[in-house]
Amino acid sequence: MKTSVLSLGQTPESIVADIAIVGSGPAGLSLAHALRTSGKRVVLVETGNDDPADEATRSLSVGTNEHAFSPAPSEGNRIRQLGGNANAWNLWRPNGEAGVRMVELDDVDFEARPATGNVGWPFAKAALQPWYDKASQLLEMVPFSQLSTTDGLQTDLITTRYAQVAPVRMFLERMKGETVAADNITVLTGATLVKINLDNGPNPRVSSIVVGSLSGVRCTISASEVVLAGGGFENPRQLLLAERVRGTGLAETGPLGKFLMEHPMDSSDFVRAAPADRDRAVFPPVLDMSDQHESVRIAYLSVRPEIVASQDLLGMSTWVFPRPRKWEPAEGANALRFLAGRGVPPPSPPGRTGAAAKVEAMRRLATAPGTVAYWLSKGKLGDRTSGNLINRSGWAASGTGQNNFAFHNLTRIIEQGPSAQNRVQLSGVSDGFGLPQAHIVWKWTDADVSSTLRAKSIVDGEIERLGLGEVLNRSLEHAVPGAAHILGATRMHPDPDKGVVDANCQVHGIQNLYVNGSSVFPTGGWANPTYTIVALSLRLAAHLSREV
């Protein structure tokens, strides 16, 4: 059942449930969906609704940051809508539907590695593997163990491995639809968490939570178990607000809010093929996205895990995308398709429509004249996937041939090591409810940069040694702070002095409060966090079904 908090009236009665979940993004939605057959009474709380939020609601996502080169809370990475950030995913699959990249963390990502600052997870990857496999069934994927480990480029130093591209409809259609239809679940929309009421007795617990609307409606929810699933910025912010009221001092002395991580991205480097090589395929087609019937997959290059471990490197993936010119963003083709009435508006910021969307599209169009001219000459702008061909997929089977490109861009997604100096704090600026916004203190540390340059040197050296071309630039000139993968600020650790939640995602020292999502990751590897989020959600659902 779905209902708006506004329909409850100005003085609604308290809602009583077994489990209250705050946030309906990928973490909260997949958790609620997994609980639909549990027999437990579940309330799923969401600020937004099915449609994009209005300006006032979107402004609740905004925060502040300490440095210009830093991730910051924004309406683009904290979407207030049923399904959360899944509404912004736009990695187009070969059939034209929106997808999202899915990758497992490596075994080494779960291990303690003091030289990199990684404290490790409280369990090995093998303990999460059954939940990864269940997630693959839910998301129309195959278990990663069934994917080849011998395709593409394989040397003593680097390997080619696969990611899968799951359809977004599994979240926005299947999970959302089945969750709303479940008899035991109430989806409460238009409701924002404004207070966590804690009973500070000998065994502290959440007695209730208060949710409300910007129009002044307030509703109390009393639940046996409460799960925060608001995202990488919002989870630590809500715990910081609760701790400020509680007065324990943990926000200053403990790990809460600290060890914030992102996945910096870099697209500075290019491979220039030798003139003699421009009439043949240079990079193997597996590096392009392809539909293998049982799943959609795309391969990437990475340093072998044993080399990562032995050389104390952080993780990094390298994705190969052809370009007709050395440096042009691929958004130009997307913008042209939108202006021609054949595509969606520019995705950032969400909610931009009408004249504002056209202005943004024209701005992006001007950034990539060579790219746009190329795809116009090929007549490739008429289908939904072609706008992303340069930067995403389609080059190996597009009819143009990968050998038509003089350059191949090397896009890296990079692991960041945990640092207590990178953190979420409470801002001096208030949101629409009068509560402090999130304030972000974040830097890409010298150790992060050093590891990235060393990993790039290994991959680039192998590309040149194999005769695939000359690697140009070799800098971090076009690096960006991240991919909106916000990790770590409520991290998992068995020691409450080192982590915020235990191995079951329960907040240390509070009996019935849990956190779900990427904020509990002690380390993040380089991998997109969504697949691990879903696996952890399925695991937490099983735990809550037993506990409640």
LUMNU-125885 format. One line per 2 residues: for each residue x, y, z of C-alpha. Coordinates in nm, 4 decimals, decimal comma, always signed. Example, Ala and Ser with C-alpha at 12.3 -4.5 7.8 and 13.67 -1.06 7.14 Angstrom:
2
+1,2300 -0,4500 +0,7800 ~ +1,3670 -0,1060 +0,7140
This chain:
548
+0,0000 +0,0000 +0,0000 ~ +0,1199 +0,3507 -0,0784
-0,0067 +0,6595 +0,0997 ~ +0,1078 +1,0194 +0,1390
+0,1813 +1,1660 +0,4794 ~ -0,0357 +1,4588 +0,3698
-0,3396 +1,2286 +0,3565 ~ -0,3023 +1,1520 +0,7278
-0,4183 +1,4982 +0,8342 ~ -0,2506 +1,7576 +1,0559
-0,2561 +1,5422 +1,3699 ~ -0,2219 +1,1822 +1,2507
-0,2174 +0,8872 +1,4847 ~ +0,1114 +0,7101 +1,5399
+0,2010 +0,4342 +1,2965 ~ +0,3062 +0,1074 +1,4573
+0,5262 -0,1363 +1,2654 ~ +0,7757 -0,4131 +1,3113
+1,0340 -0,2512 +1,0835 ~ +1,0638 +0,1106 +0,9682
+1,2946 +0,1800 +0,6728 ~ +1,3929 +0,5402 +0,6030
+1,4719 +0,5973 +0,2364 ~ +1,3475 +0,4208 -0,0772
+1,6619 +0,4359 -0,2896 ~ +1,8335 +0,1137 -0,4009
+1,9253 +0,0204 -0,0409 ~ +1,5861 +0,0846 +0,1189
+1,3829 -0,0420 -0,1751 ~ +1,5722 -0,3708 -0,2113
+1,5478 -0,4254 +0,1665 ~ +1,1723 -0,3589 +0,1751
+1,1220 -0,5775 -0,1324 ~ +1,3060 -0,8645 +0,0366
+1,0826 -0,8274 +0,3449 ~ +0,7541 -0,8441 +0,1533
+0,7214 -1,2182 +0,2235 ~ +0,8495 -1,2001 +0,5833
+0,5113 -1,1474 +0,7473 ~ +0,6545 -0,8419 +0,9278
+0,4725 -0,5074 +0,9232 ~ +0,7019 -0,2737 +0,7310
+0,6848 +0,1024 +0,6770 ~ +0,9018 +0,2426 +0,3971
+0,9473 +0,6191 +0,4365 ~ +1,0263 +0,8394 +0,1345
+1,0481 +1,2187 +0,1046 ~ +0,9392 +1,2156 -0,2595
+0,6819 +1,0313 -0,4672 ~ +0,6697 +0,8617 -0,8074
+0,7272 +1,1897 -0,9919 ~ +1,0359 +1,4133 -0,9722
+1,0255 +1,6300 -0,6610 ~ +0,9451 +1,9995 -0,6617
+1,2144 +2,2609 -0,6027 ~ +1,1530 +2,2937 -0,2285
+1,1793 +1,9176 -0,1773 ~ +1,4892 +1,8904 -0,3964
+1,6551 +2,1618 -0,1888 ~ +1,6536 +1,9223 +0,1095
+1,9326 +1,7321 -0,0642 ~ +2,1700 +2,0264 -0,0826
+2,4715 +2,0531 +0,1475 ~ +2,8039 +2,2303 +0,1716
+3,1652 +2,1263 +0,1186 ~ +3,5028 +2,2450 +0,2401
+3,6974 +2,2283 -0,0869 ~ +3,6093 +2,2971 -0,4501
+3,7552 +1,9624 -0,5676 ~ +3,5237 +1,7570 -0,3524
+3,1936 +1,5700 -0,3689 ~ +2,9064 +1,7697 -0,2248
+2,5483 +1,6794 -0,1320 ~ +2,3242 +1,7978 -0,4134
+1,9904 +1,7316 -0,5767 ~ +2,1819 +1,5429 -0,8445
+2,3263 +1,2785 -0,6107 ~ +2,0482 +1,2661 -0,3471
+1,7293 +1,2261 -0,5477 ~ +1,4083 +1,2631 -0,3447
+1,1818 +1,0234 -0,5336 ~ +1,0619 +0,6648 -0,5008
+1,3595 +0,4625 -0,6181 ~ +1,6079 +0,7345 -0,5202
+1,9153 +0,7619 -0,7378 ~ +1,7967 +0,4758 -0,9577
+1,5882 +0,7413 -1,1305 ~ +1,9104 +0,8979 -1,2636
+2,0847 +0,5855 -1,3951 ~ +2,1349 +0,6103 -1,7704
+2,3881 +0,3545 -1,8895 ~ +2,1924 +0,2462 -2,1972
+2,1778 -0,1256 -2,2708 ~ +2,1942 -0,2510 -2,6333
+1,8135 -0,2792 -2,6505 ~ +1,7758 +0,0897 -2,5613
+1,6627 +0,0552 -2,2006 ~ +1,8380 +0,2216 -1,9089
+2,0849 +0,0107 -1,7164 ~ +2,3268 +0,0273 -1,4264
+2,6732 -0,1237 -1,3993 ~ +2,7075 -0,4108 -1,1525
+3,0376 -0,5450 -1,0218 ~ +3,1360 -0,7600 -0,7254
+3,4025 -0,6431 -0,4865 ~ +3,7231 -0,8476 -0,5046
+3,8452 -1,0771 -0,2271 ~ +4,1254 -0,8314 -0,1540
+3,8699 -0,5550 -0,0918 ~ +3,7450 -0,7419 +0,2167
+4,0934 -0,7864 +0,3644 ~ +4,2717 -0,5647 +0,6146
+4,5645 -0,3948 +0,4391 ~ +4,7401 -0,1603 +0,6822
+4,9656 -0,0093 +0,4137 ~ +4,6611 +0,1332 +0,2345
+4,4654 +0,2213 +0,5492 ~ +4,2044 -0,0459 +0,4735
+4,0751 -0,2042 +0,7948 ~ +3,8901 -0,4754 +0,6060
+3,5372 -0,6063 +0,6498 ~ +3,4251 -0,8111 +0,9518
+3,3791 -1,1083 +0,7201 ~ +3,5407 -1,2487 +0,4067
+3,3881 -1,2192 +0,0627 ~ +3,2848 -1,5850 +0,0847
+3,0312 -1,4904 +0,3537 ~ +2,8649 -1,2425 +0,1176
+2,8879 -1,4615 -0,1929 ~ +2,5504 -1,6389 -0,1446
+2,3835 -1,2967 -0,1233 ~ +2,5672 -1,1771 -0,4338
+2,4315 -1,4834 -0,6156 ~ +2,0775 -1,4158 -0,4923
+2,1144 -1,0547 -0,6092 ~ +2,2089 -1,1734 -0,9577
+1,8831 -1,3692 -0,9820 ~ +1,6840 -1,0669 -0,8693
+1,8494 -0,8339 -1,1205 ~ +1,8362 -1,0492 -1,4377
+2,2066 -1,1270 -1,4257 ~ +2,4196 -1,4383 -1,4075
+2,6508 -1,5125 -1,1127 ~ +2,9927 -1,3630 -1,1797
+3,1487 -1,7044 -1,1281 ~ +2,9948 -1,8047 -1,4628
+3,1724 -1,5276 -1,6567 ~ +3,4954 -1,6025 -1,8431
+3,8236 -1,5051 -1,6810 ~ +4,0314 -1,5715 -1,9941
+3,8816 -1,3277 -2,2492 ~ +4,0476 -1,0112 -2,3732
+4,3917 -0,8957 -2,2657 ~ +4,5615 -1,1245 -2,0154
+4,9209 -1,0735 -1,8999 ~ +5,1201 -1,1325 -1,5836
+5,0314 -0,7798 -1,4688 ~ +4,6840 -0,6978 -1,6021
+4,3625 -0,8865 -1,6659 ~ +4,0335 -0,8346 -1,8491
+3,7241 -0,8850 -1,6375 ~ +3,3514 -0,8376 -1,6831
+3,0932 -0,6087 -1,5334 ~ +2,7233 -0,6653 -1,6016
+2,4618 -0,4041 -1,6865 ~ +2,1349 -0,4722 -1,5065
+1,8113 -0,3113 -1,6265 ~ +1,6977 -0,0170 -1,4140
+1,3396 -0,1436 -1,4470 ~ +1,4254 -0,4148 -1,1941
+1,4323 -0,1347 -0,9364 ~ +1,1819 +0,1173 -1,0725
+0,9265 -0,1322 -1,2014 ~ +0,9633 -0,4768 -1,0465
+1,0908 -0,3957 -0,6958 ~ +0,8855 -0,0802 -0,6596
+0,5692 -0,2383 -0,7974 ~ +0,5917 -0,5542 -0,5875
+0,6788 -0,3570 -0,2741 ~ +0,3846 -0,1192 -0,3114
+0,1528 -0,4147 -0,3786 ~ +0,2666 -0,6138 -0,0727
-0,0007 -0,6486 +0,1968 ~ +0,2498 -0,6124 +0,4816
+0,4214 -0,2955 +0,3548 ~ +0,3098 +0,0668 +0,3792
+0,5023 +0,3047 +0,1536 ~ +0,4697 +0,6473 +0,3161
+0,5524 +0,9215 +0,0663 ~ +0,6046 +1,2932 +0,1192
+0,7625 +1,2062 +0,4561 ~ +1,1091 +1,3195 +0,5665
+1,2828 +1,1953 +0,8800 ~ +1,3106 +1,4910 +1,1189
+1,3914 +1,3241 +1,4517 ~ +1,5109 +0,9974 +1,6012
+1,3806 +0,9578 +1,9554 ~ +1,6267 +0,7594 +2,1658
+1,5581 +0,5946 +2,4999 ~ +1,8829 +0,6524 +2,6888
+1,8349 +0,3854 +2,9530 ~ +2,0829 +0,1100 +3,0377
+2,0127 -0,0480 +2,6973 ~ +1,9599 +0,2442 +2,4571
+1,7135 +0,1938 +2,1753 ~ +1,5029 +0,3953 +1,9339
+1,1615 +0,4494 +2,0905 ~ +1,0174 +0,6158 +1,7793
+1,0987 +0,8326 +1,4815 ~ +0,9212 +1,1472 +1,3661
+0,8653 +1,2128 +0,9970 ~ +0,7014 +1,5122 +0,8398
+0,6329 +1,7334 +0,5421 ~ +0,7504 +2,0832 +0,4611
+0,3877 +2,1936 +0,5031 ~ +0,4009 +2,1103 +0,8739
+0,2453 +1,7636 +0,8991 ~ +0,4217 +1,5405 +1,1521
+0,3769 +1,1689 +1,2116 ~ +0,5332 +0,9428 +1,4739
+0,6356 +0,5892 +1,3787 ~ +0,6967 +0,3330 +1,6514
+0,8825 +0,0297 +1,5219 ~ +1,0625 -0,2631 +1,6791
+1,3546 -0,2078 +1,4423 ~ +1,4548 +0,1069 +1,2501
+1,6778 +0,1055 +0,9423 ~ +1,8402 +0,4168 +0,8006
+1,8757 +0,3754 +0,4240 ~ +1,9014 +0,7368 +0,3133
+2,2333 +0,7210 +0,1301 ~ +2,6011 +0,7888 +0,1875
+2,5545 +1,1486 +0,3042 ~ +2,2154 +1,1235 +0,4748
+2,2803 +0,8194 +0,6949 ~ +2,5716 +0,9797 +0,8832
+2,3886 +1,3141 +0,8928 ~ +2,0867 +1,1597 +1,0666
+2,3068 +0,9783 +1,3175 ~ +2,5001 +1,2990 +1,3852
+2,1724 +1,4807 +1,4508 ~ +2,0644 +1,2041 +1,6904
+2,3997 +1,2055 +1,8698 ~ +2,3866 +1,5839 +1,9076
+2,0573 +1,5503 +2,0949 ~ +2,1860 +1,2525 +2,2893
+2,4976 +1,4420 +2,4011 ~ +2,7373 +1,1468 +2,4071
+3,0238 +1,3245 +2,2334 ~ +3,0636 +1,0327 +1,9909
+3,0377 +1,2678 +1,6949 ~ +3,3628 +1,4310 +1,8042
+3,5611 +1,1359 +1,9402 ~ +3,4284 +0,8298 +1,7575
+3,4237 +0,7078 +1,3974 ~ +3,0775 +0,8471 +1,3139
+3,0871 +1,0569 +0,9987 ~ +3,4549 +0,9800 +0,9341
+3,6306 +0,7711 +0,6677 ~ +3,4158 +0,9155 +0,3893
+3,5204 +0,7751 +0,0528 ~ +3,4333 +0,8307 -0,3124
+3,5429 +0,6766 -0,6405 ~ +3,7421 +0,9479 -0,8190
+3,7305 +0,9199 -1,1971 ~ +3,9948 +1,0169 -1,4510
+3,9669 +1,0419 -1,8290 ~ +4,2967 +1,2186 -1,8977
+4,4787 +0,9475 -2,0940 ~ +4,4413 +0,8360 -2,4555
+4,5815 +0,5595 -2,6686 ~ +4,6860 +0,6767 -3,0151
+4,6996 +0,3924 -3,2616 ~ +4,9931 +0,3802 -3,5010
+4,8928 +0,4693 -3,8613 ~ +4,9445 +0,1088 -3,9716
+4,6993 -0,0099 -3,7067 ~ +4,4062 +0,2138 -3,7992
+4,2759 -0,0343 -4,0562 ~ +4,2359 -0,3179 -3,8092
+4,0704 -0,3865 -3,4756 ~ +4,3089 -0,2841 -3,1995
+4,1288 -0,3468 -2,8707 ~ +3,9312 -0,6706 -2,8277
+3,5518 -0,6361 -2,8769 ~ +3,4830 -0,7735 -2,5275
+3,5742 -0,4262 -2,3973 ~ +3,2518 -0,3019 -2,5549
+2,9057 -0,3655 -2,4139 ~ +2,7311 -0,6704 -2,5585
+2,4100 -0,8627 -2,5021 ~ +2,4932 -1,2247 -2,4272
+2,1238 -1,3206 -2,3964 ~ +2,1503 -1,4320 -2,0327
+2,3027 -1,0944 -1,9356 ~ +2,4411 -0,7685 -2,0739
+2,8084 -0,7271 -2,0005 ~ +3,1043 -0,4992 -2,0639
+3,4680 -0,5751 -1,9887 ~ +3,7380 -0,3591 -1,8345
+4,1104 -0,3773 -1,7691 ~ +4,2569 -0,3934 -1,4205
+4,5796 -0,4706 -1,2425 ~ +4,5729 -0,8313 -1,1253
+4,4508 -0,8610 -0,7627 ~ +4,7704 -1,0346 -0,6525
+4,9747 -0,7410 -0,7880 ~ +4,7392 -0,4955 -0,6154
+4,8022 -0,6766 -0,2863 ~ +5,1781 -0,7255 -0,3229
+5,2438 -0,3649 -0,4288 ~ +5,0019 -0,2104 -0,1761
+4,7931 -0,0513 -0,4493 ~ +4,4379 +0,0704 -0,4269
+4,1960 -0,0721 -0,6825 ~ +4,1380 +0,0816 -1,0257
+3,9471 -0,0205 -1,3376 ~ +4,0243 +0,1029 -1,6898
+3,7450 +0,1354 -1,9470 ~ +3,8266 +0,1788 -2,3160
+3,6106 +0,4157 -2,5232 ~ +3,6940 +0,5224 -2,8804
+3,6819 +0,8876 -2,9855 ~ +3,7239 +1,0608 -3,3226
+3,9253 +1,3346 -3,1536 ~ +4,1635 +1,3303 -2,8592
+3,9469 +1,5061 -2,6003 ~ +3,5770 +1,5665 -2,6359
+3,3034 +1,4678 -2,3901 ~ +3,0421 +1,2346 -2,5379
+2,7536 +1,4390 -2,3995 ~ +2,7506 +1,6407 -2,7217
+2,5840 +1,3551 -2,9093 ~ +2,3267 +1,3109 -2,6333
+2,2512 +1,6826 -2,6422 ~ +2,1999 +1,6799 -3,0181
+1,9576 +1,3904 -2,9934 ~ +1,7622 +1,5708 -2,7224
+1,7365 +1,8897 -2,9284 ~ +1,6191 +1,6794 -3,2235
+1,3428 +1,5297 -3,0081 ~ +1,5056 +1,1857 -2,9929
+1,6346 +1,1701 -2,6395 ~ +1,5944 +1,2539 -2,2757
+1,6980 +1,5894 -2,1270 ~ +2,0502 +1,6302 -1,9916
+2,0483 +1,4310 -1,6677 ~ +2,2010 +1,6893 -1,4360
+2,0521 +1,8547 -1,2474 ~ +1,7324 +1,6488 -1,2373
+1,4040 +1,8261 -1,2794 ~ +1,5383 +2,0638 -1,5441
+1,2763 +2,0923 -1,8176 ~ +1,1588 +2,3148 -2,0978
+1,3775 +2,6102 -2,1960 ~ +1,6282 +2,5396 -1,9169
+1,6868 +2,1870 -2,0494 ~ +1,7394 +2,3215 -2,4029
+1,9908 +2,5771 -2,2808 ~ +2,1837 +2,3050 -2,0995
+2,1749 +2,0822 -2,4092 ~ +2,3089 +2,3641 -2,6279
+2,5892 +2,4250 -2,3801 ~ +2,6864 +2,0584 -2,3947
+2,6526 +2,0496 -2,7718 ~ +2,9208 +2,3165 -2,8022
+3,1710 +2,1030 -2,6110 ~ +3,2001 +1,8283 -2,8705
+3,1798 +1,9452 -3,2337 ~ +3,3965 +1,6612 -3,3621
+3,1958 +1,3932 -3,1871 ~ +2,8632 +1,5322 -3,3057
+2,9867 +1,5716 -3,6622 ~ +3,1156 +1,2155 -3,6624
+2,7895 +1,0584 -3,5521 ~ +2,5828 +1,2793 -3,7816
+2,7962 +1,1607 -4,0734 ~ +2,7262 +0,7998 -3,9730
+2,3513 +0,8578 -3,9350 ~ +2,3715 +0,7083 -3,5897
+2,1666 +0,9516 -3,3851 ~ +1,8263 +0,7987 -3,4527
+1,8293 +0,5223 -3,1913 ~ +1,8400 +0,5530 -2,8169
+2,1741 +0,3845 -2,7634 ~ +2,3801 +0,5762 -3,0180
+2,4101 +0,8960 -2,8175 ~ +2,6293 +0,7102 -2,5703
+2,8358 +0,5157 -2,8232 ~ +3,1556 +0,7075 -2,7708
+3,1525 +0,7110 -2,3952 ~ +2,9524 +0,4013 -2,3118
+2,8944 +0,1283 -2,5668 ~ +2,8248 +0,0193 -2,9186
+3,1515 +0,0815 -3,0981 ~ +3,2387 -0,2805 -3,1743
+2,9013 -0,3590 -3,3352 ~ +2,7936 -0,0136 -3,4528
+2,8758 -0,0662 -3,8187 ~ +3,1454 +0,1988 -3,7991
+3,4174 -0,0346 -3,6781 ~ +3,6515 +0,0367 -3,3924
+3,9368 +0,0828 -3,6431 ~ +3,7794 +0,4105 -3,7588
+3,8953 +0,5819 -3,4406 ~ +4,2410 +0,7309 -3,4126
+4,2135 +0,7556 -3,0337 ~ +4,0822 +0,5446 -2,7505
+4,0127 +0,7141 -2,4205 ~ +4,1134 +0,5355 -2,1012
+3,8573 +0,6153 -1,8306 ~ +3,9527 +0,5062 -1,4814
+3,7324 +0,4441 -1,1789 ~ +3,9569 +0,4594 -0,8743
+3,9464 +0,3320 -0,5189 ~ +4,0066 +0,5807 -0,2408
+4,1645 +0,4771 +0,0863 ~ +3,9808 +0,5554 +0,4117
+4,1003 +0,8629 +0,6004 ~ +3,9561 +1,0004 +0,9237
+4,0122 +1,3502 +0,7838 ~ +3,7514 +1,2864 +0,5127
+3,4172 +1,3146 +0,6827 ~ +3,0551 +1,4266 +0,7009
+2,9790 +1,6975 +0,9551 ~ +2,6799 +1,9110 +1,0422
+2,6759 +2,2423 +0,8581 ~ +2,5954 +2,5846 +0,9969
+2,3347 +2,6129 +0,7198 ~ +1,9841 +2,4763 +0,7868
+1,7470 +2,2937 +0,5534 ~ +1,3732 +2,3499 +0,5115
+1,3028 +2,1754 +0,8422 ~ +1,5484 +2,3965 +1,0298
+1,7974 +2,1106 +1,0660 ~ +2,1681 +2,1423 +0,9787
+2,2620 +2,0368 +0,6289 ~ +2,5472 +1,7939 +0,5684
+2,8917 +1,9533 +0,5389 ~ +3,1622 +1,7574 +0,3563
+3,5338 +1,7678 +0,4314 ~ +3,7086 +1,5605 +0,1636
+4,0398 +1,5496 -0,0165 ~ +4,2049 +1,3145 -0,2589
+4,5088 +1,2345 -0,0475 ~ +4,8713 +1,2117 -0,1625
+4,8594 +0,8365 -0,0982 ~ +4,5497 +0,8054 -0,3202
+4,7183 +0,9970 -0,6028 ~ +5,0427 +0,8011 -0,5729
+4,8605 +0,4677 -0,5923 ~ +4,6565 +0,5862 -0,8909
+4,9644 +0,6942 -1,0859 ~ +5,1407 +0,3652 -1,0121
+4,8370 +0,1592 -1,1199 ~ +4,7992 +0,3674 -1,4363
+5,1663 +0,3125 -1,5159 ~ +5,1208 -0,0649 -1,4958
+4,8137 -0,0712 -1,7225 ~ +4,9516 +0,1825 -1,9701
+5,2850 +0,0038 -1,9859 ~ +5,1145 -0,3230 -2,0778
+4,9015 -0,1511 -2,3450 ~ +5,2167 -0,0167 -2,5086
+5,4104 -0,3424 -2,4636 ~ +5,1301 -0,5312 -2,6421
+5,1564 -0,2917 -2,9363 ~ +4,8079 -0,1431 -2,9006
+4,9309 +0,2138 -2,9398 ~ +5,1042 +0,5005 -2,7651
+4,9528 +0,6222 -2,4377 ~ +4,9292 +1,0025 -2,4362
+4,8986 +1,2563 -2,1547 ~ +4,9543 +1,0285 -1,8526
+4,8270 +1,2857 -1,6075 ~ +4,5283 +1,3503 -1,3834
+4,4319 +1,6630 -1,5774 ~ +4,0711 +1,5588 -1,6284
+4,0153 +1,3850 -1,2941 ~ +3,6867 +1,4526 -1,1135
+3,6157 +1,3983 -0,7428 ~ +3,3890 +1,1022 -0,7932
+3,1060 +0,9072 -0,9474 ~ +2,8457 +0,9868 -0,6777
+2,9477 +0,6667 -0,4975 ~ +2,9397 +0,7919 -0,1380
+3,0938 +0,5369 +0,0970 ~ +3,2166 +0,4715 +0,4451
+3,0927 +0,7411 +0,6860 ~ +2,9005 +0,4876 +0,9016
+3,1437 +0,2070 +0,8375 ~ +3,1174 -0,1505 +0,9574
+3,3637 -0,2789 +1,2167 ~ +3,3310 -0,5109 +1,5197
+3,5118 -0,2545 +1,7379 ~ +3,2877 +0,0466 +1,8217
+3,6001 +0,2624 +1,8419 ~ +3,6708 +0,1874 +1,4763
+3,3265 +0,1538 +1,3215 ~ +2,9687 +0,2735 +1,3556
+2,7829 -0,0523 +1,2860 ~ +2,8612 -0,4163 +1,3523
+2,8719 -0,7034 +1,1035 ~ +2,4891 -0,7112 +1,0967
+2,4711 -0,3360 +1,0221 ~ +2,3365 -0,2644 +1,3727
+2,4555 +0,0646 +1,5233 ~ +2,6934 -0,0026 +1,8116
+2,5278 +0,0698 +2,1456 ~ +2,1716 +0,1076 +2,0134
+1,9746 -0,2161 +2,0203 ~ +1,7273 -0,1648 +1,7378
+1,8893 +0,0843 +1,4997 ~ +2,0466 -0,0324 +1,1728
+2,2110 +0,1339 +0,8748 ~ +2,1892 -0,0023 +0,5215
+2,3718 +0,1138 +0,2110 ~ +2,7170 +0,2133 +0,0924
+2,7831 +0,4234 +0,4030 ~ +2,8575 +0,0980 +0,5923
+3,1352 -0,0083 +0,3510 ~ +3,4689 -0,0194 +0,5409
+3,6428 -0,0222 +0,2027 ~ +3,4916 +0,0310 -0,1381
+3,7346 -0,1098 -0,3924 ~ +3,6717 +0,0700 -0,7200
+3,3457 -0,1125 -0,7971 ~ +3,0085 +0,0557 -0,8386
+2,8489 -0,0073 -0,4978 ~ +2,4945 -0,0977 -0,6096
+2,5472 -0,4735 -0,6451 ~ +2,7041 -0,4965 -0,3001
+2,4257 -0,2765 -0,1594 ~ +2,1628 -0,5200 -0,2904
+2,3553 -0,8201 -0,1544 ~ +2,3833 -0,6543 +0,1889
+2,0122 -0,5669 +0,1767 ~ +1,9154 -0,9292 +0,1160
+2,1467 -1,0352 +0,3987 ~ +2,0012 -0,7731 +0,6363
+1,6444 -0,8733 +0,5443 ~ +1,7204 -1,2302 +0,6475
+1,8679 -1,1067 +0,9764 ~ +1,5701 -0,8798 +1,0551
+1,3229 -1,1559 +0,9688 ~ +1,4845 -1,3674 +1,2394
+1,5324 -1,0903 +1,4954 ~ +1,1944 -0,9162 +1,4931
